[in-house]
Amino acid sequence: MCVNRFAFLTENKLRDMVIRMRYGERLRIARKHAGLTQDALAEAVGMRQPTISEIEAVNENGSVFTARLARACGVSVDWLADEIGEMIPRVYQTSDPKIIAVARCMEPMPEYGKDAAVKDVAEVAQLIAQAKANGDGTHG
């Protein structure tokens, strides 16, 4: 079988270009998500507006200000820098002392221990939900 190597390489290069945004495009999306103008973002991170404009227009590789820009826009530093993960980091907050105590106990555990604990808790939650659905006397 003969493969047209040029077509294959060109097709894959175009696919990668479509999938991956430039740094400047990610910054523009983050800034608009935060409801900031270029002037407001520049002031928040200690830059000048023309610099923000230039980054958004042509920058592909990042900025030494990435962490500041991400914080000002409320987005993930990893997403802004390298398009890794989600744009908006998921943060879970609770005031339930039992959940806080469990989280504190799990924090120093190795990953396999955390995975096992989460699996166990999910199984217990499923059993409780089934018991409630079957009317087995489980209350709130």
Secondary structure, DSSP 8 states (H G I E B T S, - for coil): ----HHHHHHHHHHHHHHHS--HHHHHHHHHHHTT--HHHHHHHHT--HHHHHHHHHH--S--TTHHHHHHHHT--HHHHHH--S-SS--------HHHHHHHHHHTTS-HHHHHHHHHHHHHHHHHHHHHHHTT-S---
